Amino acid sequence: MRVKVAWNVCVCDIAIWDNRKRELFFARDRLGEKPFVYSFVEGDFCFASELKALKTVRGFSRQIDQEGLFLYLTYGFVPHPYTIFQNARKLPPAHYGVWKDGRLEIRRYWEIDATPDHRLSSKRISERVNELVHDAVRVQLRSDVPLGAFLSGGMDSNVIVSTAQDLLKDPLRTFTIGFSDASYDESEIASDSAKHYGTNHIGLRVLDGDDDSLDRVFGVLDEPFADTSCLSTYQVVKLASERIKVVLTGDGGDELFAGYDRYHTVDRLQSLERIPIGLKAIAGLSVWDRFKSREPDFFSRLAYRFQTIRHDFSDSYARWFWQFSPEEIHSLFGRKIPETLNGPHRNWFKERMQACSSASYATQAMYADMSSYLPDDLLYKVDMMSMSQGLECRSPFLDHHLIEFLAKVDFVHHRRKSNQVKPVLANAFVGSIPNRVVKQPKRGFGIPLESWLTGYLGESIESLFSKSTHIVDVIGMDPEALSEFWEAYKKNRAWYANRVWILYSLEKWLSTEFIDGK
């Protein structure tokens, strides 16, 4: 058996061939900033930084992996170690592998200790977080090529930009994009922040109807991916890459500093544990409404709550991320889903939480996100979009010293403050970032999806459910089921928009990968 490298192997990962021992050692970075995929092709061990490279290896099979497809429909992305192809796998973050004598062994080399240190005071936490962020940014500023940073209206990018500008003599170059839809537009806040820090700022307003950019984005992706923020990420990456070669990002801030509302929701959910199961669904009305139910009416949501509370927390949290439920996937194909496919979507989040199962619900949720949603969705998106434009993205918040310290910070006593977004981060940088940013509600980095689906993408979306398509011809979805789904979407567009986009993204990828269904 031979070893083949399908170039380009990712720069943040490592592969070393020991010619004396006839042994290959390889490893992926701790948080999964860079992908690492591998496959056995006709007896050879092949590895690369992206699936596109593996597909250039003669003999590589493009047969769709049913587990990977099932997980994509469930979450909107294909999580590690799966890929969309049957004979390719992803090396998990913080893991290394050894290949020798035709045998492959994979092990974890780094783990987060989520045991809280109750001796830490709020003052000490703020001081240490400030120190560690400055240290991480200082290291990431080392560059012999032009460098800049992404800047939005959110706290994460503002902290990174503020810190970087403090450490630099010359103005930092910052970049942002905005939308005509005010609910998605943070460009005004970003511009004001740039003036506050004294950066050299450039903004771009993205307009609807940019089919060229949309096609380019889907052309970059090497497997199905339905995070709408990849479109806005592509735009800001393209803007920055025309002027610089390295950019700092705020990725990881939400997972580290409890930026998602769901962490506070599950914390409140844990307080219901002592209530008899028959009263939980009613007692937690405001809490349970934050969990996704597939029905908009009150009684269906109440029934969903009763169903959910009968599962343990890892199952309940996994359901939070479900886009298509197993029953909905079943209906899309018009046939029974093989029992073997019912395991991955149920066990995947459980496996992510095992390392800190004794911690609070909120801590378990943050850990699960950091080891799954972060590398498989957020960091994958950034890497694919940035590498397509020759731009290197660096994420200071993913410094392992900062992560290991924050793992010791107790959620209940320090991170849970309902009237403040990311209190630990805000307190660490009080006075450094504008007060307007601190009080700014959490926003995503997506697109105005509903208006796009009913606007310039309307014709393409309708054809997906009314004509012969790749999701029918290649993977075997049932045309009648798709037609019924389309009718349901027309009756409640907001409720079904994300799932329509998942199917549309799958169709776009299949149309690129399997021309004429081959």
LUMTIRO-62266 format. One record per residue (C-alpha): x, y, z. Coordinates in nm, 3 decimals. Layout:
% LUMTIRO-62266
+---------+---------+---------+
|    east |   north |      up |
+---------+---------+---------+
|       X |       Y |       Z |
...
+---------+---------+---------+
END
This chain:
% LUMTIRO-62266
+---------+---------+---------+
|    east |   north |      up |
+---------+---------+---------+
|   0.000 |   0.000 |   0.000 |
|   0.121 |   0.351 |  -0.085 |
|   0.053 |   0.696 |   0.055 |
|  -0.078 |   0.965 |  -0.180 |
|  -0.107 |   1.334 |  -0.099 |
|  -0.383 |   1.506 |  -0.292 |
|  -0.235 |   1.853 |  -0.270 |
|  -0.287 |   2.105 |  -0.113 |
|  -0.262 |   1.971 |   0.245 |
|  -0.389 |   2.234 |   0.487 |
|  -0.122 |   2.456 |   0.641 |
|  -0.259 |   2.439 |   1.000 |
|  -0.250 |   2.060 |   0.998 |
|   0.049 |   1.835 |   0.971 |
|   0.156 |   1.513 |   0.801 |
|   0.498 |   1.354 |   0.853 |
|   0.632 |   1.046 |   0.676 |
|   0.896 |   0.853 |   0.872 |
|   1.085 |   0.669 |   0.602 |
|   1.281 |   0.459 |   0.851 |
|   0.971 |   0.335 |   1.034 |
|   0.762 |   0.334 |   0.716 |
|   0.501 |   0.521 |   0.916 |
|   0.279 |   0.820 |   0.843 |
|   0.179 |   1.056 |   1.125 |
|  -0.086 |   1.323 |   1.066 |
|  -0.293 |   1.554 |   1.286 |
|  -0.564 |   1.818 |   1.270 |
|  -0.564 |   2.140 |   1.473 |
|  -0.748 |   2.155 |   1.806 |
|  -1.066 |   2.336 |   1.696 |
|  -1.085 |   2.224 |   1.335 |
|  -0.997 |   2.554 |   1.169 |
|  -0.865 |   2.360 |   0.872 |
|  -1.021 |   2.047 |   0.718 |
|  -0.839 |   1.716 |   0.687 |
|  -1.002 |   1.447 |   0.472 |
|  -0.876 |   1.101 |   0.384 |
|  -0.973 |   0.795 |   0.185 |
|  -0.855 |   0.451 |   0.079 |
|  -0.849 |   0.437 |  -0.300 |
|  -0.758 |   0.108 |  -0.470 |
|  -0.539 |   0.010 |  -0.176 |
|  -0.369 |   0.350 |  -0.136 |
|  -0.410 |   0.582 |   0.163 |
|  -0.488 |   0.932 |   0.034 |
|  -0.533 |   1.255 |   0.230 |
|  -0.596 |   1.619 |   0.148 |
|  -0.732 |   1.949 |   0.275 |
|  -1.054 |   1.926 |   0.074 |
|  -1.271 |   1.671 |  -0.101 |
|  -1.206 |   1.835 |  -0.438 |
|  -0.846 |   1.723 |  -0.415 |
|  -0.936 |   1.364 |  -0.324 |
|  -1.163 |   1.347 |  -0.629 |
|  -0.861 |   1.401 |  -0.853 |
|  -0.718 |   1.067 |  -0.738 |
|  -0.776 |   0.803 |  -1.005 |
|  -1.025 |   0.545 |  -0.882 |
|  -1.194 |   0.767 |  -0.622 |
|  -1.561 |   0.672 |  -0.597 |
|  -1.824 |   0.947 |  -0.590 |
|  -2.092 |   0.719 |  -0.452 |
|  -2.313 |   0.915 |  -0.212 |
|  -2.286 |   0.815 |   0.152 |
|  -2.637 |   0.759 |   0.288 |
|  -2.538 |   0.845 |   0.645 |
|  -2.373 |   1.167 |   0.530 |
|  -2.681 |   1.259 |   0.326 |
|  -2.912 |   1.182 |   0.619 |
|  -2.703 |   1.401 |   0.849 |
|  -2.696 |   1.684 |   0.594 |
|  -3.074 |   1.688 |   0.575 |
|  -3.088 |   1.678 |   0.955 |
|  -2.842 |   1.960 |   1.027 |
|  -2.779 |   2.146 |   0.702 |
|  -2.414 |   2.035 |   0.694 |
|  -2.225 |   1.706 |   0.697 |
|  -2.055 |   1.663 |   1.038 |
|  -1.728 |   1.483 |   1.101 |
|  -1.622 |   1.211 |   1.062 |
|  -1.871 |   1.175 |   0.776 |
|  -1.851 |   1.326 |   0.429 |
|  -2.103 |   1.318 |   0.147 |
|  -1.896 |   1.044 |  -0.021 |
|  -1.903 |   0.686 |   0.098 |
|  -1.528 |   0.622 |   0.086 |
|  -1.405 |   0.952 |   0.235 |
|  -1.389 |   1.062 |   0.596 |
|  -1.292 |   1.375 |   0.794 |
|  -1.029 |   1.361 |   1.065 |
|  -1.199 |   1.506 |   1.378 |
|  -1.050 |   1.821 |   1.536 |
|  -0.788 |   1.760 |   1.806 |
|  -0.713 |   1.413 |   1.669 |
|  -0.408 |   1.254 |   1.515 |
|  -0.368 |   0.946 |   1.303 |
|  -0.095 |   0.691 |   1.243 |
|  -0.091 |   0.477 |   0.930 |
|   0.150 |   0.185 |   0.925 |
|   0.155 |  -0.154 |   0.759 |
|  -0.185 |  -0.093 |   0.605 |
|  -0.349 |  -0.017 |   0.942 |
|  -0.495 |   0.318 |   1.046 |
|  -0.521 |   0.428 |   1.410 |
|  -0.687 |   0.755 |   1.513 |
|  -0.670 |   0.905 |   1.862 |
|  -0.758 |   1.230 |   2.041 |
|  -0.464 |   1.439 |   2.163 |
|  -0.644 |   1.735 |   2.329 |
|  -0.952 |   1.761 |   2.547 |
|  -1.127 |   2.048 |   2.725 |
|  -1.161 |   2.016 |   3.102 |
|  -1.498 |   2.177 |   3.175 |
|  -1.470 |   2.152 |   3.554 |
|  -1.551 |   2.501 |   3.691 |
|  -1.312 |   2.674 |   3.929 |
|  -1.537 |   2.844 |   4.185 |
|  -1.242 |   3.034 |   4.332 |
|  -1.229 |   3.263 |   4.027 |
|  -1.368 |   3.608 |   4.100 |
|  -1.535 |   3.826 |   3.838 |
|  -1.245 |   4.070 |   3.856 |
|  -0.986 |   3.798 |   3.802 |
|  -1.183 |   3.654 |   3.512 |
|  -1.205 |   3.993 |   3.339 |
|  -0.835 |   4.062 |   3.386 |
|  -0.728 |   3.720 |   3.262 |
|  -0.960 |   3.721 |   2.959 |
|  -0.827 |   4.062 |   2.858 |
|  -0.469 |   3.939 |   2.892 |
|  -0.528 |   3.618 |   2.698 |
|  -0.712 |   3.791 |   2.413 |
|  -0.429 |   4.045 |   2.382 |
|  -0.174 |   3.762 |   2.377 |
|  -0.369 |   3.573 |   2.110 |
|  -0.417 |   3.880 |   1.889 |
|  -0.051 |   3.976 |   1.928 |
|   0.055 |   3.635 |   1.795 |
|  -0.196 |   3.646 |   1.509 |
|  -0.075 |   3.990 |   1.398 |
|   0.259 |   3.846 |   1.291 |
|   0.260 |   3.867 |   0.914 |
|   0.490 |   3.964 |   0.629 |
|   0.193 |   4.040 |   0.400 |
|  -0.089 |   4.301 |   0.425 |
|  -0.322 |   4.224 |   0.716 |
|  -0.668 |   4.340 |   0.822 |
|  -0.981 |   4.233 |   1.010 |
|  -1.351 |   4.174 |   0.956 |
|  -1.570 |   4.419 |   1.147 |
|  -1.944 |   4.388 |   1.207 |
|  -2.178 |   4.536 |   1.463 |
|  -2.119 |   4.246 |   1.701 |
|  -1.905 |   4.233 |   2.011 |
|  -1.667 |   3.959 |   1.892 |
|  -1.521 |   4.137 |   1.590 |
|  -1.517 |   4.467 |   1.779 |
|  -1.305 |   4.317 |   2.057 |
|  -1.061 |   4.173 |   1.804 |
|  -1.036 |   4.500 |   1.608 |
|  -1.005 |   4.712 |   1.924 |
|  -0.728 |   4.489 |   2.058 |
|  -0.544 |   4.471 |   1.726 |
|  -0.553 |   4.848 |   1.681 |
|  -0.414 |   4.893 |   2.034 |
|  -0.118 |   4.677 |   1.936 |
|  -0.050 |   4.844 |   1.600 |
|   0.107 |   5.177 |   1.515 |
|  -0.067 |   5.220 |   1.181 |
|  -0.442 |   5.206 |   1.114 |
|  -0.576 |   4.853 |   1.073 |
|  -0.772 |   4.777 |   0.756 |
|  -1.126 |   4.666 |   0.839 |
|  -1.403 |   4.531 |   0.617 |
|  -1.779 |   4.486 |   0.644 |
|  -2.081 |   4.422 |   0.423 |
|  -2.440 |   4.533 |   0.455 |
|  -2.784 |   4.454 |   0.314 |
|  -3.073 |   4.667 |   0.198 |
|  -3.287 |   4.482 |   0.455 |
|  -3.229 |   4.681 |   0.776 |
|  -3.287 |   4.379 |   1.001 |
|  -2.974 |   4.215 |   0.852 |
|  -2.763 |   4.528 |   0.812 |
|  -2.490 |   4.613 |   1.063 |
|  -2.283 |   4.831 |   0.832 |
|  -2.373 |   5.159 |   1.008 |
|  -2.268 |   5.027 |   1.349 |
|  -1.948 |   4.883 |   1.200 |
|  -1.867 |   5.215 |   1.033 |
|  -1.916 |   5.402 |   1.362 |
|  -1.694 |   5.150 |   1.541 |
|  -1.423 |   5.190 |   1.276 |
|  -1.421 |   5.566 |   1.337 |
|  -1.400 |   5.502 |   1.711 |
|  -1.093 |   5.278 |   1.669 |
|  -0.937 |   5.483 |   1.390 |
|  -0.917 |   5.199 |   1.136 |
|  -0.901 |   5.226 |   0.758 |
|  -1.252 |   5.097 |   0.688 |
|  -1.418 |   4.975 |   0.370 |
|  -1.781 |   4.868 |   0.345 |
|  -1.988 |   4.708 |   0.071 |
|  -2.365 |   4.684 |   0.033 |
|  -2.485 |   4.352 |  -0.113 |
|  -2.783 |   4.368 |  -0.346 |
|  -3.040 |   4.102 |  -0.427 |
|  -3.017 |   3.927 |  -0.760 |
|  -2.643 |   3.857 |  -0.769 |
|  -2.666 |   3.523 |  -0.948 |
|  -2.297 |   3.525 |  -1.038 |
|  -2.187 |   3.535 |  -0.674 |
|  -2.441 |   3.269 |  -0.579 |
|  -2.313 |   3.032 |  -0.847 |
|  -1.954 |   3.101 |  -0.742 |
|  -2.035 |   3.015 |  -0.379 |
|  -2.194 |   2.682 |  -0.471 |
|  -1.900 |   2.614 |  -0.701 |
|  -1.658 |   2.656 |  -0.411 |
|  -1.832 |   2.410 |  -0.178 |
|  -1.707 |   2.053 |  -0.207 |
|  -2.012 |   1.893 |  -0.042 |
|  -2.371 |   2.002 |   0.034 |
|  -2.384 |   2.294 |   0.275 |
|  -2.688 |   2.504 |   0.366 |
|  -2.564 |   2.777 |   0.600 |
|  -2.691 |   3.092 |   0.428 |
|  -2.414 |   3.297 |   0.589 |
|  -2.166 |   3.144 |   0.343 |
|  -2.307 |   3.389 |   0.087 |
|  -2.235 |   3.696 |   0.300 |
|  -1.902 |   3.544 |   0.406 |
|  -1.803 |   3.506 |   0.040 |
|  -1.883 |   3.872 |  -0.025 |
|  -1.677 |   4.009 |   0.264 |
|  -1.391 |   3.766 |   0.188 |
|  -1.386 |   3.881 |  -0.175 |
|  -1.387 |   4.244 |  -0.064 |
|  -1.093 |   4.193 |   0.172 |
|  -0.889 |   3.965 |  -0.059 |
|  -0.863 |   4.241 |  -0.318 |
|  -0.659 |   4.445 |  -0.071 |
|  -0.496 |   4.216 |   0.187 |
|  -0.375 |   3.857 |   0.229 |
|  -0.443 |   3.787 |   0.599 |
|  -0.752 |   3.878 |   0.802 |
|  -0.848 |   3.843 |   1.169 |
|  -1.197 |   3.716 |   1.251 |
|  -1.416 |   3.690 |   1.561 |
|  -1.503 |   3.324 |   1.503 |
|  -1.556 |   3.121 |   1.818 |
|  -1.674 |   3.413 |   2.032 |
|  -2.032 |   3.293 |   2.060 |
|  -1.932 |   2.942 |   2.164 |
|  -1.674 |   3.066 |   2.416 |
|  -1.868 |   3.351 |   2.572 |
|  -2.224 |   3.212 |   2.561 |
|  -2.341 |   3.437 |   2.281 |
|  -2.634 |   3.223 |   2.170 |
|  -2.971 |   3.261 |   2.342 |
|  -3.009 |   2.884 |   2.350 |
|  -2.744 |   2.856 |   2.626 |
|  -2.959 |   3.065 |   2.857 |
|  -3.267 |   2.872 |   2.750 |
|  -3.119 |   2.533 |   2.838 |
|  -2.996 |   2.677 |   3.166 |
|  -3.355 |   2.767 |   3.252 |
|  -3.464 |   2.429 |   3.122 |
|  -3.241 |   2.258 |   3.378 |
|  -3.428 |   2.438 |   3.655 |
|  -3.739 |   2.240 |   3.555 |
|  -3.573 |   1.906 |   3.631 |
|  -3.737 |   1.870 |   3.972 |
|  -4.087 |   1.937 |   3.839 |
|  -4.296 |   1.622 |   3.774 |
|  -4.282 |   1.523 |   3.409 |
|  -4.657 |   1.576 |   3.365 |
|  -4.620 |   1.947 |   3.452 |
|  -4.293 |   2.027 |   3.275 |
|  -4.437 |   2.105 |   2.934 |
|  -4.688 |   2.349 |   3.084 |
|  -4.459 |   2.497 |   3.350 |
|  -4.193 |   2.582 |   3.095 |
|  -4.409 |   2.744 |   2.827 |
|  -4.173 |   3.036 |   2.758 |
|  -3.870 |   2.808 |   2.770 |
|  -4.007 |   2.531 |   2.552 |
|  -4.120 |   2.774 |   2.282 |
|  -3.752 |   2.827 |   2.207 |
|  -3.715 |   2.462 |   2.116 |
|  -3.803 |   2.397 |   1.754 |
|  -4.139 |   2.243 |   1.694 |
|  -4.251 |   2.156 |   1.344 |
|  -4.605 |   2.283 |   1.397 |
|  -4.704 |   2.648 |   1.443 |
|  -5.023 |   2.600 |   1.646 |
|  -5.030 |   2.595 |   2.027 |
|  -5.157 |   2.240 |   2.084 |
|  -4.903 |   2.088 |   1.847 |
|  -4.624 |   2.275 |   2.022 |
|  -4.751 |   2.155 |   2.359 |
|  -4.752 |   1.797 |   2.231 |
|  -4.398 |   1.849 |   2.106 |
|  -4.288 |   1.963 |   2.452 |
|  -4.428 |   1.648 |   2.612 |
|  -4.247 |   1.439 |   2.356 |
|  -3.917 |   1.621 |   2.401 |
|  -3.903 |   1.608 |   2.782 |
|  -3.911 |   1.230 |   2.770 |
|  -3.564 |   1.234 |   2.615 |
|  -3.242 |   1.304 |   2.800 |
|  -3.080 |   1.643 |   2.752 |
|  -2.839 |   1.542 |   2.474 |
|  -3.134 |   1.415 |   2.267 |
|  -3.334 |   1.728 |   2.336 |
|  -3.045 |   1.955 |   2.241 |
|  -2.983 |   1.761 |   1.921 |
|  -3.347 |   1.822 |   1.825 |
|  -3.280 |   2.193 |   1.858 |
|  -3.059 |   2.171 |   1.548 |
|  -3.276 |   1.941 |   1.343 |
|  -3.386 |   2.097 |   1.017 |
|  -3.564 |   1.791 |   0.879 |
|  -3.679 |   1.542 |   1.141 |
|  -3.635 |   1.167 |   1.074 |
|  -4.007 |   1.146 |   0.991 |
|  -3.977 |   1.432 |   0.740 |
|  -3.675 |   1.271 |   0.576 |
|  -3.875 |   0.950 |   0.559 |
|  -4.156 |   1.130 |   0.377 |
|  -3.920 |   1.303 |   0.131 |
|  -3.805 |   0.967 |  -0.001 |
|  -4.151 |   0.809 |   0.011 |
|  -4.006 |   0.496 |   0.166 |
|  -3.882 |   0.357 |   0.495 |
|  -3.543 |   0.490 |   0.603 |
|  -3.309 |   0.196 |   0.678 |
|  -3.275 |   0.140 |   1.051 |
|  -2.897 |   0.177 |   1.021 |
|  -2.950 |   0.545 |   0.934 |
|  -3.143 |   0.622 |   1.251 |
|  -2.828 |   0.600 |   1.466 |
|  -2.593 |   0.877 |   1.351 |
|  -2.829 |   1.172 |   1.396 |
|  -2.929 |   1.053 |   1.744 |
|  -2.583 |   0.961 |   1.871 |
|  -2.372 |   1.234 |   1.716 |
|  -2.451 |   1.508 |   1.969 |
|  -2.441 |   1.259 |   2.255 |
|  -2.082 |   1.175 |   2.166 |
|  -1.993 |   1.545 |   2.162 |
|  -2.128 |   1.590 |   2.516 |
|  -1.980 |   1.285 |   2.682 |
|  -1.662 |   1.463 |   2.791 |
|  -1.855 |   1.704 |   3.014 |
|  -2.173 |   1.515 |   3.096 |
|  -2.140 |   1.609 |   3.463 |
|  -2.142 |   1.982 |   3.384 |
|  -2.445 |   2.210 |   3.360 |
|  -2.675 |   2.190 |   3.060 |
|  -2.544 |   2.522 |   2.929 |
|  -2.182 |   2.407 |   2.955 |
|  -2.266 |   2.082 |   2.779 |
|  -2.435 |   2.280 |   2.502 |
|  -2.137 |   2.512 |   2.456 |
|  -1.899 |   2.217 |   2.448 |
|  -2.114 |   2.035 |   2.193 |
|  -2.124 |   2.344 |   1.971 |
|  -1.751 |   2.396 |   1.999 |
|  -1.674 |   2.040 |   1.892 |
|  -1.939 |   2.011 |   1.620 |
|  -2.125 |   2.318 |   1.493 |
|  -1.813 |   2.536 |   1.511 |
|  -1.574 |   2.318 |   1.303 |
|  -1.829 |   2.153 |   1.074 |
|  -2.035 |   2.461 |   0.990 |
|  -1.879 |   2.793 |   1.088 |
|  -1.510 |   2.720 |   1.037 |
|  -1.573 |   2.506 |   0.729 |
|  -1.763 |   2.796 |   0.572 |
|  -1.487 |   3.048 |   0.648 |
|  -1.213 |   2.818 |   0.522 |
|  -1.386 |   2.730 |   0.196 |
|  -1.481 |   3.089 |   0.114 |
|  -1.145 |   3.241 |   0.213 |
|  -0.928 |   2.982 |   0.040 |
|  -1.125 |   3.031 |  -0.282 |
|  -1.000 |   3.391 |  -0.281 |
|  -0.649 |   3.324 |  -0.152 |
|  -0.719 |   3.489 |   0.185 |
|  -0.585 |   3.349 |   0.512 |
|  -0.827 |   3.381 |   0.806 |
|  -0.701 |   3.379 |   1.164 |
|  -0.925 |   3.344 |   1.469 |
|  -0.767 |   3.473 |   1.795 |
|  -1.060 |   3.350 |   2.007 |
|  -0.964 |   2.993 |   1.915 |
|  -0.634 |   3.019 |   2.101 |
|  -0.623 |   2.711 |   2.322 |
|  -0.492 |   2.900 |   2.627 |
|  -0.802 |   3.121 |   2.621 |
|  -1.032 |   2.821 |   2.570 |
|  -0.877 |   2.624 |   2.854 |
|  -0.914 |   2.917 |   3.093 |
|  -1.276 |   2.990 |   2.997 |
|  -1.363 |   2.623 |   3.050 |
|  -1.299 |   2.690 |   3.419 |
|  -1.545 |   2.981 |   3.433 |
|  -1.873 |   2.872 |   3.588 |
|  -2.169 |   2.949 |   3.362 |
|  -2.430 |   3.005 |   3.633 |
|  -2.228 |   3.258 |   3.835 |
|  -2.043 |   3.446 |   3.560 |
|  -2.182 |   3.391 |   3.211 |
|  -2.558 |   3.395 |   3.281 |
|  -2.685 |   3.752 |   3.292 |
|  -3.014 |   3.798 |   3.109 |
|  -2.974 |   4.172 |   3.066 |
|  -2.626 |   4.159 |   2.911 |
|  -2.491 |   3.990 |   2.600 |
|  -2.170 |   3.794 |   2.669 |
|  -2.109 |   3.947 |   3.014 |
|  -1.764 |   3.789 |   3.059 |
|  -1.636 |   3.938 |   2.734 |
|  -1.813 |   4.270 |   2.787 |
|  -1.667 |   4.311 |   3.137 |
|  -1.318 |   4.221 |   3.014 |
|  -1.326 |   4.500 |   2.756 |
|  -1.539 |   4.765 |   2.925 |
|  -1.436 |   5.105 |   2.793 |
|  -1.249 |   4.955 |   2.499 |
|  -1.548 |   4.904 |   2.270 |
|  -1.842 |   5.142 |   2.215 |
|  -2.133 |   5.107 |   2.453 |
|  -2.365 |   5.079 |   2.152 |
|  -2.191 |   4.756 |   2.053 |
|  -2.218 |   4.612 |   2.405 |
|  -2.593 |   4.671 |   2.409 |
|  -2.647 |   4.553 |   2.052 |
|  -2.874 |   4.243 |   2.037 |
|  -2.723 |   3.927 |   1.895 |
|  -2.762 |   3.901 |   1.517 |
|  -2.663 |   3.631 |   1.276 |
|  -2.450 |   3.680 |   0.964 |
|  -2.700 |   3.536 |   0.722 |
|  -2.898 |   3.675 |   0.431 |
|  -3.260 |   3.796 |   0.405 |
|  -3.357 |   3.442 |   0.309 |
|  -3.734 |   3.473 |   0.294 |
|  -3.727 |   3.777 |   0.066 |
|  -3.467 |   3.612 |  -0.160 |
|  -3.673 |   3.293 |  -0.190 |
|  -3.984 |   3.484 |  -0.288 |
|  -3.790 |   3.740 |  -0.493 |
|  -3.517 |   3.683 |  -0.748 |
|  -3.476 |   3.314 |  -0.656 |
|  -3.848 |   3.242 |  -0.678 |
|  -3.842 |   3.085 |  -1.024 |
|  -3.546 |   2.860 |  -0.942 |
|  -3.709 |   2.751 |  -0.617 |
|  -4.039 |   2.665 |  -0.787 |
|  -3.865 |   2.459 |  -1.055 |
|  -3.698 |   2.255 |  -0.781 |
|  -4.037 |   2.115 |  -0.684 |
|  -4.203 |   2.095 |  -1.024 |
|  -3.948 |   1.949 |  -1.267 |
|  -3.712 |   1.654 |  -1.299 |
|  -3.420 |   1.739 |  -1.073 |
|  -3.101 |   1.587 |  -0.936 |
|  -3.254 |   1.535 |  -0.592 |
|  -3.502 |   1.306 |  -0.770 |
|  -3.279 |   1.149 |  -1.036 |
|  -2.956 |   1.109 |  -0.837 |
|  -3.057 |   1.048 |  -0.475 |
|  -3.414 |   0.927 |  -0.526 |
|  -3.641 |   1.176 |  -0.353 |
|  -4.011 |   1.122 |  -0.421 |
|  -4.158 |   1.380 |  -0.667 |
|  -4.500 |   1.360 |  -0.502 |
|  -4.351 |   1.421 |  -0.159 |
|  -4.161 |   1.722 |  -0.294 |
|  -4.480 |   1.855 |  -0.448 |
|  -4.659 |   1.824 |  -0.113 |
|  -4.369 |   1.998 |   0.059 |
|  -4.393 |   2.282 |  -0.193 |
|  -4.762 |   2.329 |  -0.120 |
|  -4.691 |   2.340 |   0.253 |
|  -4.419 |   2.600 |   0.192 |
|  -4.654 |   2.825 |  -0.003 |
|  -4.898 |   2.823 |   0.290 |
|  -4.633 |   2.913 |   0.550 |
|  -4.317 |   3.042 |   0.380 |
|  -4.142 |   3.158 |   0.697 |
|  -4.191 |   2.821 |   0.866 |
|  -4.044 |   2.621 |   0.578 |
|  -3.783 |   2.863 |   0.440 |
|  -3.474 |   2.702 |   0.597 |
|  -3.573 |   2.355 |   0.480 |
|  -3.642 |   2.481 |   0.130 |
|  -3.293 |   2.628 |   0.126 |
|  -3.145 |   2.294 |   0.238 |
|  -3.308 |   2.120 |  -0.056 |
|  -3.211 |   2.399 |  -0.294 |
|  -2.847 |   2.389 |  -0.176 |
|  -2.842 |   2.011 |  -0.219 |
|  -2.979 |   2.045 |  -0.571 |
|  -2.720 |   2.311 |  -0.661 |
|  -2.435 |   2.092 |  -0.536 |
|  -2.568 |   1.783 |  -0.714 |
|  -2.607 |   1.977 |  -1.040 |
|  -2.239 |   2.070 |  -1.022 |
|  -2.119 |   1.727 |  -0.910 |
|  -2.338 |   1.508 |  -1.130 |
|  -2.385 |   1.670 |  -1.469 |
|  -2.681 |   1.512 |  -1.651 |
|  -2.725 |   1.284 |  -1.349 |
|  -2.393 |   1.105 |  -1.404 |
+---------+---------+---------+
END
